[in-house]
């Protein structure tokens, strides 16, 4: 694998080449250009809030478009995505967040 071959690299390529193509369905759907733009905005918000490169950020969503946007935004900010299943007991989620440094 080459250094630039990341999901973020391919998202940018697709958004710039055929941004009007549908990237995700559900909740009205989203094009590659919209997905790229919205995840850029989330990354900017995270950085503005003080998230730093390598920092762990937890996401507690079910499988939905918002989760995808959040994950991409976290990665674009240089942070680490930590999946948190909202169906887990609170004690398990607390342990996971403490262990990961979320």
C-alpha positions as a Markdown table, in Angstrom:
| # | Residue | x | y | z |
|---|---|---|---|---|
| 1 | Unk | 0.0 | 0.0 | 0.0 |
| 2 | Unk | 1.2 | 3.4 | -0.9 |
| 3 | Unk | 1.2 | 6.3 | 1.6 |
| 4 | Unk | -1.5 | 8.2 | -0.2 |
| 5 | Unk | -3.8 | 5.3 | -0.6 |
| 6 | Unk | -6.2 | 6.0 | 2.2 |
| 7 | Unk | -10.0 | 6.2 | 2.3 |
| 8 | Unk | -9.7 | 10.0 | 2.6 |
| 9 | Unk | -7.5 | 10.1 | -0.5 |
| 10 | Unk | -10.0 | 8.1 | -2.6 |
| 11 | Unk | -12.9 | 10.2 | -1.2 |
| 12 | Unk | -11.2 | 13.4 | -2.4 |
| 13 | Unk | -10.4 | 11.8 | -5.8 |
| 14 | Unk | -14.0 | 10.7 | -6.3 |
| 15 | Unk | -15.4 | 14.0 | -5.0 |
| 16 | Unk | -13.3 | 16.0 | -7.5 |
| 17 | Unk | -13.9 | 13.6 | -10.4 |
| 18 | Unk | -17.5 | 12.7 | -10.1 |
| 19 | Unk | -18.8 | 14.6 | -7.1 |
| 20 | Unk | -22.4 | 14.4 | -8.2 |
| 21 | Unk | -22.5 | 10.6 | -8.0 |
| 22 | Unk | -24.3 | 9.2 | -5.0 |
| 23 | Unk | -22.0 | 8.1 | -2.2 |
| 24 | Unk | -24.4 | 7.1 | 0.5 |
| 25 | Unk | -28.1 | 6.4 | 0.7 |
| 26 | Unk | -30.5 | 6.8 | 3.6 |
| 27 | Unk | -31.8 | 10.1 | 5.1 |
| 28 | Unk | -32.1 | 11.5 | 1.6 |
| 29 | Unk | -28.7 | 10.3 | 0.4 |
| 30 | Unk | -25.5 | 12.2 | -0.1 |
| 31 | Unk | -23.2 | 12.7 | -3.1 |
| 32 | Unk | -19.4 | 12.3 | -2.9 |
| 33 | Unk | -19.0 | 16.1 | -3.0 |
| 34 | Unk | -21.4 | 16.6 | -0.1 |
| 35 | Unk | -19.8 | 13.8 | 1.9 |
| 36 | Unk | -16.4 | 15.3 | 1.4 |
| 37 | Unk | -17.6 | 18.8 | 2.2 |
| 38 | Unk | -19.6 | 17.8 | 5.3 |
| 39 | Unk | -16.8 | 15.7 | 6.7 |
| 40 | Unk | -14.4 | 18.6 | 6.1 |
| 41 | Unk | -16.7 | 20.8 | 8.2 |
| 42 | Unk | -16.8 | 18.2 | 11.0 |
| 43 | Unk | -13.0 | 18.0 | 10.9 |
| 44 | Unk | -12.7 | 21.8 | 11.2 |
| 45 | Unk | -15.2 | 21.8 | 14.1 |
| 46 | Unk | -13.2 | 19.1 | 15.9 |
| 47 | Unk | -9.9 | 21.0 | 15.4 |
| 48 | Unk | -11.6 | 24.3 | 16.5 |
| 49 | Unk | -12.8 | 22.5 | 19.6 |
| 50 | Unk | -9.2 | 21.5 | 20.4 |
| 51 | Unk | -9.0 | 17.9 | 19.1 |
| 52 | Unk | -5.4 | 17.1 | 18.3 |
| 53 | Unk | -3.7 | 14.7 | 15.9 |
| 54 | Unk | -3.7 | 11.2 | 17.4 |
| 55 | Unk | -6.3 | 12.0 | 20.0 |
| 56 | Unk | -9.1 | 9.4 | 20.4 |
| 57 | Unk | -12.6 | 10.5 | 19.7 |
| 58 | Unk | -15.6 | 8.2 | 20.4 |
| 59 | Unk | -18.6 | 7.9 | 18.2 |
| 60 | Unk | -21.7 | 6.4 | 19.6 |
| 61 | Unk | -24.0 | 6.0 | 16.6 |
| 62 | Unk | -25.9 | 3.2 | 15.1 |
| 63 | Unk | -25.1 | 2.5 | 11.4 |
| 64 | Unk | -26.2 | 5.7 | 9.8 |
| 65 | Unk | -25.0 | 8.5 | 7.6 |
| 66 | Unk | -24.1 | 10.7 | 10.5 |
| 67 | Unk | -21.8 | 8.0 | 11.8 |
| 68 | Unk | -20.0 | 7.9 | 8.5 |
| 69 | Unk | -19.7 | 11.7 | 8.4 |
| 70 | Unk | -18.3 | 11.7 | 12.0 |
| 71 | Unk | -15.8 | 8.9 | 11.2 |
| 72 | Unk | -14.5 | 10.7 | 8.1 |
| 73 | Unk | -14.3 | 14.0 | 10.0 |
| 74 | Unk | -12.4 | 12.5 | 12.8 |
| 75 | Unk | -9.9 | 10.9 | 10.4 |
| 76 | Unk | -9.6 | 14.2 | 8.5 |
| 77 | Unk | -8.7 | 16.0 | 11.7 |
| 78 | Unk | -5.9 | 13.5 | 12.2 |
| 79 | Unk | -7.6 | 11.9 | 15.2 |
| 80 | Unk | -8.5 | 8.3 | 16.0 |
| 81 | Unk | -12.0 | 7.0 | 15.7 |
| 82 | Unk | -13.2 | 4.8 | 18.6 |
| 83 | Unk | -16.5 | 3.0 | 17.9 |
| 84 | Unk | -18.9 | 3.0 | 20.9 |
| 85 | Unk | -22.0 | 0.8 | 20.5 |
| 86 | Unk | -24.8 | 2.6 | 22.2 |
| 87 | Unk | -26.4 | -0.7 | 23.1 |
| 88 | Unk | -23.6 | -1.6 | 25.4 |
| 89 | Unk | -24.1 | -1.2 | 29.2 |
| 90 | Unk | -22.9 | 2.1 | 30.5 |
| 91 | Unk | -20.2 | 0.4 | 32.6 |
| 92 | Unk | -18.7 | -1.2 | 29.5 |
| 93 | Unk | -18.8 | 2.1 | 27.5 |
| 94 | Unk | -17.1 | 3.9 | 30.4 |
| 95 | Unk | -14.4 | 1.2 | 30.5 |
| 96 | Unk | -13.9 | 1.4 | 26.7 |
| 97 | Unk | -13.6 | 5.2 | 26.8 |
| 98 | Unk | -11.2 | 5.2 | 29.8 |
| 99 | Unk | -9.1 | 2.5 | 28.2 |
| 100 | Unk | -8.9 | 4.3 | 24.8 |
| 101 | Unk | -8.4 | 7.7 | 26.4 |
| 102 | Unk | -11.5 | 9.2 | 24.7 |
